[in-house]
Amino acid sequence: MEGNIQKGGGSFAQRGRANEEAYFHQKEMEKLAALSKQQENHGPPTSSGEKEKTQQDSQPKK
């Protein structure tokens, strides 16, 4: 007789799945919070064309 609770079903399996889902949900929220914080620190994303134009404008003209 194997002791695999997931295959056996019942309340232990349900609780195990619920705990697993809660764990991964929490990890996903932590990743999203870190990404949001990173974006706040770097400002809004710009396209490469805008970035080049900004760099050209800031250089002194000869």
LUMMIDREN-568703 format. One line per 2 residues: number of its first residue (from 0); their letters; for each residue x, y, z of N, C-alpha, C, CB. Coordinates in Angstrom, 1 decimal, padded with zeros to 4 digits, m for minus. Glycine has a CB too. Layout:
NUM = A = X:Y:Z:X:Y:Z:X:Y:Z:X:Y:Z  ...
//
This chain:
0 = ME = 000.8:m001.2:000.0:000.0:000.0:000.0:000.9:001.2:000.0:m001.0:000.0:001.2  000.7:002.1:m001.0:001.5:003.3:m001.1:000.8:004.4:m000.2:001.6:003.8:m002.6
2 = GN = 001.7:005.3:000.2:001.2:006.4:001.1:001.0:007.7:000.3:002.1:006.6:002.2  000.6:007.7:m000.9:000.5:008.9:m001.7:m000.9:009.5:m001.4:000.6:008.6:m003.2
4 = IQ = m000.9:010.6:m000.6:m002.1:011.2:m000.2:m002.9:011.8:m001.4:m001.8:012.3:000.9  m002.1:012.4:m002.3:m002.8:013.0:m003.5:m003.6:012.1:m004.2:m001.7:013.7:m004.4
6 = KG = m003.1:010.9:m004.5:m003.9:009.8:m005.2:m005.1:009.4:m004.4:m003.0:008.7:m005.6  m004.9:009.3:m003.1:m006.0:008.8:m002.2:m007.2:009.8:m002.2:m005.5:008.6:m000.8
8 = GG = m007.0:011.0:m002.4:m008.0:012.0:m002.4:m008.4:012.4:m001.0:m009.3:011.5:m003.1  m009.6:012.8:m000.8:m010.1:013.1:000.5:m009.7:014.5:001.0:m009.7:012.1:001.5
10 = SF = m009.9:014.8:002.3:m009.6:016.1:002.8:m008.1:016.4:002.9:m010.3:016.2:004.2  m007.3:015.4:003.1:m005.9:015.7:003.1:m005.4:016.2:001.8:m005.1:014.4:003.6
12 = AQ = m005.9:015.5:000.7:m005.5:015.9:m000.6:m006.0:017.3:m001.0:m006.0:014.9:m001.7  m007.2:017.6:m000.6:m007.8:018.9:m000.8:m007.0:020.0:m000.1:m009.2:019.0:m000.4
14 = RG = m006.6:019.7:001.2:m005.9:020.7:001.9:m004.5:020.9:001.4:m005.8:020.3:003.4  m003.9:019.8:000.9:m002.5:019.9:000.3:m002.6:020.7:m001.0:m002.0:018.5:000.0
16 = RA = m003.6:020.5:m001.8:m003.7:021.3:m003.0:m003.9:022.8:m002.7:m004.8:020.8:m003.9  m004.8:023.1:m001.7:m005.1:024.4:m001.3:m003.8:025.1:m000.8:m006.2:024.5:m000.2
18 = NE = m003.0:024.4:000.1:m001.8:025.0:000.6:m000.8:025.3:m000.6:m001.1:024.0:001.6  m000.7:024.3:m001.5:000.2:024.5:m002.6:m000.2:025.7:m003.5:000.2:023.2:m003.5
20 = EA = m001.5:025.8:m003.8:m002.0:027.0:m004.5:m001.8:028.3:m003.8:m003.5:026.8:m004.9  m002.0:028.3:m002.5:m001.7:029.5:m001.7:m000.3:029.9:m001.8:m002.2:029.3:m000.3
22 = YF = 000.6:028.9:m001.7:002.1:029.2:m001.7:002.5:029.8:m003.0:002.8:027.9:m001.5  002.0:029.2:m004.1:002.4:029.8:m005.4:001.7:031.1:m005.7:002.0:028.8:m006.5
24 = HQ = 000.5:031.3:m005.2:m000.1:032.6:m005.3:000.7:033.7:m004.6:m001.6:032.6:m004.8  001.2:033.4:m003.4:002.0:034.3:m002.6:003.3:034.6:m003.4:002.3:033.7:m001.2
26 = KE = 003.9:033.6:m003.9:005.2:033.8:m004.6:004.9:034.7:m005.9:005.8:032.5:m005.1  003.8:034.5:m006.6:003.5:035.3:m007.7:003.3:036.8:m007.3:002.2:034.7:m008.4
28 = ME = 002.6:037.0:m006.2:002.3:038.3:m005.7:003.7:039.0:m005.4:001.4:038.3:m004.5  004.6:038.3:m004.8:005.9:038.8:m004.4:006.7:039.3:m005.7:006.7:037.8:m003.6
30 = KL = 006.6:038.4:m006.7:007.3:038.7:m008.0:006.7:040.0:m008.6:007.2:037.5:m008.9  005.3:040.1:m008.6:004.7:041.2:m009.2:005.0:042.5:m008.4:003.2:041.0:m009.2
32 = AA = 005.1:042.4:m007.1:005.4:043.6:m006.3:006.8:044.0:m006.6:005.2:043.3:m004.8  007.8:043.1:m006.7:009.1:043.4:m007.0:009.3:044.1:m008.4:010.0:042.2:m007.0
34 = LS = 008.5:043.5:m009.4:008.5:044.1:m010.7:008.0:045.5:m010.7:007.7:043.2:m011.7  006.9:045.7:m010.0:006.3:047.0:m009.9:007.2:048.0:m009.3:005.0:047.0:m009.1
36 = KQ = 007.9:047.6:m008.2:008.9:048.5:m007.6:010.0:048.8:m008.5:009.4:047.8:m006.3  010.5:047.8:m009.3:011.5:048.1:m010.2:011.1:049.1:m011.3:012.0:046.7:m010.9
38 = QE = 009.9:049.0:m011.8:009.4:049.9:m012.8:009.3:051.3:m012.2:008.1:049.4:m013.3  008.9:051.4:m011.0:008.8:052.8:m010.3:010.2:053.4:m010.2:008.2:052.6:m008.9
40 = NH = 011.2:052.6:m010.0:012.5:053.1:m009.8:013.1:053.6:m011.2:013.4:052.1:m009.2  012.7:053.0:m012.2:013.3:053.3:m013.5:012.4:054.2:m014.4:013.5:052.0:m014.3
42 = GP = 011.3:054.5:m014.0:010.4:055.4:m014.7:009.7:054.7:m015.8:011.2:056.6:m015.3  008.9:055.4:m016.6:008.2:054.8:m017.7:009.1:054.3:m018.8:007.1:055.7:m018.3
44 = PT = 008.7:053.1:m019.4:009.6:052.6:m020.5:009.5:053.5:m021.7:009.2:051.2:m020.9  010.6:053.6:m022.4:010.6:054.4:m023.6:011.1:053.6:m024.8:011.6:055.7:m023.5
46 = SS = 010.8:053.9:m026.0:011.2:053.1:m027.1:012.7:053.5:m027.4:010.3:053.4:m028.4  013.4:052.7:m028.2:014.8:053.0:m028.4:014.9:054.3:m029.2:015.4:051.8:m029.2
48 = GE = 014.0:054.6:m030.1:014.0:055.8:m030.9:014.0:057.0:m030.0:012.9:055.8:m031.9  013.1:057.0:m029.0:013.0:058.2:m028.1:014.2:058.3:m027.3:011.8:058.0:m027.2
50 = KE = 014.8:057.2:m026.9:016.0:057.2:m026.1:017.2:057.8:m026.9:016.4:055.8:m025.6  017.3:057.5:m028.2:018.4:058.0:m029.0:018.2:059.5:m029.2:018.4:057.3:m030.3
52 = KT = 016.9:059.9:m029.4:016.6:061.3:m029.6:017.0:062.2:m028.4:015.1:061.5:m030.0  016.7:061.6:m027.2:017.0:062.3:m026.0:018.5:062.4:m025.8:016.4:061.6:m024.8
54 = QQ = 019.2:061.4:m026.1:020.7:061.5:m026.0:021.2:062.5:m027.0:021.3:060.1:m026.3  020.7:062.5:m028.2:021.2:063.5:m029.2:020.9:064.9:m028.8:020.6:063.2:m030.6
56 = DS = 019.7:065.1:m028.2:019.4:066.5:m027.8:020.2:067.0:m026.6:017.9:066.5:m027.4  020.7:066.1:m025.8:021.5:066.4:m024.6:022.9:066.7:m025.0:021.3:065.4:m023.6
58 = QP = 023.4:066.2:m026.1:024.8:066.4:m026.5:025.0:067.8:m027.0:025.2:065.4:m027.6  026.1:068.5:m026.7:026.3:069.8:m027.2:026.5:069.8:m028.7:027.6:070.5:m026.5
60 = KK = 026.0:070.8:m029.4:026.1:070.9:m030.8:027.4:071.6:m031.2:024.9:071.7:m031.5  028.0:071.2:m032.3:029.3:071.7:m032.7:029.1:072.9:m033.7:030.1:070.6:m033.4
//
